[in-house]
Amino acid sequence: MRDRRHIISLLAICALALGSLAPLAQAQSGIPSKWQAGKHYRILSPTVATSVGAGKVEVVEIFWYGCGACFVLDPYLESWKKSGKPANVEFVRIPVTWNAGARLHARLYYTLQALKQDERLHTKVFDTIHRGGNGLLGRDEASTLPVMLKWAEENGIERKAFTDAWNSMWVNTRLRQADEIVRRYRAEGTPFMAVNGRYSTDVGSAGGVPQMLELINALANSERPR
């Protein structure tokens, strides 16, 4: 009986010791203590492989053009990209392909990327859908392409160039990769943010858009090579 009480006491001491070490572990990681794992952000397990070079930190936004919250967040991300993110951060957008409409919007994103027009027209897509009331979709893929072509021509892209990119192997490959990346992150909603394949967060968890961007910077800074 005495041995059993001794073991229980040792376990209690170990538990207290581990509890006292938790803030220290978080401080050592470089993440300010105001940000709590499990509340403001999640630690991903397993981690997700990144696509950036050595010395870089990848920040991913998983998004959908038809998502109202993604539309609202987009100007803040654009501003953060220009003047708010750490210098060693590379920002990567990954579109979801959860249903037929989302997949067609994802194909549009990668078509613009193939044509090197994504930086110029990414925000315009959001504005067309959410401000202009044009969903950029038909009944199916066959009837969607003419809708996309009309929009592309109105925005300075030649019809053949757009069609060739839309049907290209490069775009098809990117769509398959997007499927896999979203699956690995286990993203269930948009917008979904991830830092260096190790952490994920969103506006609600962080407590607002400014807070989320501050948190992303903190997480990214904690990933800098030491």
N, C-alpha and C positions, 0 to 999 in steps of 0.2 A: 504494500500500500504506500509505504514511504517512498519507494522507488518511483511509483506512478506519479506521486505528487511532485517529486523532483523533476521528472520528465516534463510534466505540465508547466512547472515553473520555468524550465529552460526554454520551452516553446514560447511562453509569454515574453521572456526576455528577448528572444530572437525576433519576435513579431514587433516589439517596441523598437528594437535596433533598426530593423528594416524600414519601419515607418519614419524614423528620424533621418534615415539616409535618403529617402525619396526626394525631399526638396534639394538636397545636395546633388543628387544625380541629375535632377533637372537643371540646376544651376551650372553644373559642369558641362551639360550638353550645349550651353549657350542660349537656351530658350528662356526668356524672362519668366519669372514665377507667376506673373499675372495671367499667363496663358496656361491653361490646365488641360493636359491630355485626357481625353474621354469626355470633356465638356466643350472646349473651344476647337479642338482638333483631334484627329484620330491617328494613331500610329499604325501603319499598314503592315500586316503580316500575312503572307510573305510580302516583301518589298517588290516593286515593279521596276523592271529594267528601264533606264532612260535612254534617250537618243542624242544626247549632247556630248560635246567633246570634253577632254580632261580639263579639270579646273573650273568647269561650268556647272551651274545649278539649274535644273530644269523645273519650270513652273508650268503646269498643264491646266488649261481650262477645257472641260468637257461641256459641250454646249449643243444647242439646237436653234436654228434660225427661227423656228416657230414658237420658241419659249419666250413669254413676256418678261420673265425675270432676267433672262440672258440679255434681252433688249435693253432693259433698264441698267444692267451692270456694264454693258459694253463701253459707254463713254468713260466710265471710271477706269476700266482696264486700259483703254487707249491712253488716257492721261498718265496712268501709272507706268505704262510701257515707255513713254517719252521722258518722264522726269521723276518717277517715283521708285522704280525698281533698282535693286543693287546692280552694280556694273557687271557682275559675273553671272547674272541670271539670264537664261534664254527662255522666252515665253513661247509655248506651243499650244495651238488650238487643236482639239480633237472633236469632230462632230459625231453625235450619236446616230445610230442607224436602227433604232428600235422598231420602227414601223415603215410602211411604204413611203409616206410623206417625208419623214425624217431622213430616210435613205436618199431620196431625191434631192433634198436640201443639202445633204452631205456631199452628194455628187456635184452639186453646184459649187460648193466650197472648194473641193479639190480641182474642179475644172478651172476656177479662177486662179487657184494656186499654180496649176500647170501653165497657165498663160501669164503668170507673174502679175496678176491683177488683183490678188486677194487683199493686199494692203490698201489699194485704192478703192476697192468696191465692197469690202466686207461690211462696213457700216451702212453703205447704200442698200445692201440686201435687207438688213434689219429695218431700215427706214421704209423701204418699199412694202414690206410685209406689215409692219406694225403702225406706220403712219399713213401709208398709201392705201392700205386695205387690199393689196394684191398679194395673195398667198404664194405666187409663183409656182402653182401646182395645177395640173390638169386632173383628169379622172384616173389616169394611169401614167406609166412612163412615156408611152407613145404620144399621148396628148399633152404631156408636160413639156417635152422638148420644144415645141413651137412657142410656148409661153416663155420659156427660158431664152430662146433665141431672140424673141422680140425685145425682151428686157436687155439682153446683151448688146444688141444693135443700138438701142437707145442710149447705152452707156459706152459706146465707142469701140465695141469688139466686133470684128468681122465675123459674119455668119459661119463661113467654112472653118475658120480657126476655132471657134467655139465648139462646133459639132465634132471636129477631129479630136479636140481635147476631151470632150464629154464622153466619147466612145473609146478613149485610149486605154491601153494596158496600164499605163502609169496611174491613171485615176482608179481603175479597177483594183489595182494593187493597194493603193492608199485606203480604199474602202474596206478591204479585207483586214488591213492592219488596224484600222480604226475599230472594227468589230472586236478584234482581239484585245486591244488596249483597254477599251471600255469594260470588257469582260474581266480583265485582270484587276482593274480598279474596283470592280463590283459597284460601279456607279448606278444608283437607282433614281437619280433625279438630276436636273440641270438648273442652274450652273453648278458644276462640281469642280473644285480646285484641288490640285495635288502638288506637292513640293518634293522634287527629287526622288519620286517613287517611294518615299518613306512616310509622308504625312498627307492627310486630306482634310479639307474643311469646306465650309460653305457660309453664305451670308448669315443664315439663321444661327448657326453654331457660334460664329465669331461675335455676333451681337450687332451686326450692321455692316454696310459696305466699307466705310473708312476703317473700322476695326478689322475686317477681314484682310484688307490690304496691308495694314500694319502687322498683322499676324503672319501673313505670307512672307513679308520681309524678314521678320524675326526668325521664322523657320528656315528661310533661305540663308540668312546670315549664320545660323547654327551649323549649316552644312559646308561652310567654307573650309578648304583644306587647312590643317593646322601644322 
